[in-house]
């Protein structure tokens, strides 16, 4: 007859083997939470900024995705407004604002002039402001003023 010795080490090893074998899966949160608006995100917002192919001379890319809260489905045709303090204007200037639409994968991409620091930080502003989902304002900060892209993702909650 074999005697099994259980101590802390054997219990931890056995538990690790069970998890590693996929026999026990850790709890996973159901659903994708909506993106909250960020403080300062709505600064210098201009309702109804036009949909454009590019803001100014370009050279910098603002990118991101838009998905639905809950199931995470990509949202096509969603209007995202973008503005920033750039080499060609301040974030309050009309020529520093533009909007774009998401593609079939929920992705958006808009070229604009290089973002430069304002109030000590290089940052962009983005807004989802159509009535189908709750309004969300984002103000992502760049890691470096030398970056030539900035990504911001939205998860939208239906109204």
Steps between C-alpha positions, in 0.01 A plus 500: 500500500631845402477784747447847353671785682332837464687807601499855373752429221314198358165680513642802316665276241181303444295820469746642246482180297121512494494863383779434247310205357194717449286297740421808700467843340517820705188713505480746211290814512206481265464791259714792400461812715436836331780756477451784749555859391836640604548819699589784263391300196230745397725809516458708182246252357311628193169323435455401138863520385505397132601155377836548328760292316780667695554787743757748371824383340510164675801298614344370825243218529218479754367141504265284700204267509137529601317203651166445668491452878400153608582282201794703363365496144678746266284799406507616138411852388551666839606866493812583704603864537872572548680821597833597655765765549725446196783658306229672291259628765358496849236254612247785520549591129236374253771377258632269776171304509366227274300179510528158340285185477583148612541220245339153501747388770415796723841659429565866429809681381547872432815680393572837657796730576748397771356536849709727724490548878226717643494558876821295523366184334462394137144369480206460267126538543241262360124490531217268412196726491219341300166412666512120454744453791599700810741787429864428586788750507860374511826686565784250450851622584793407276806331650727738309455819297702321227232228454331512159192296595251493784243225550171534688233231526132551579255252650157657464188445708167513312265776615 
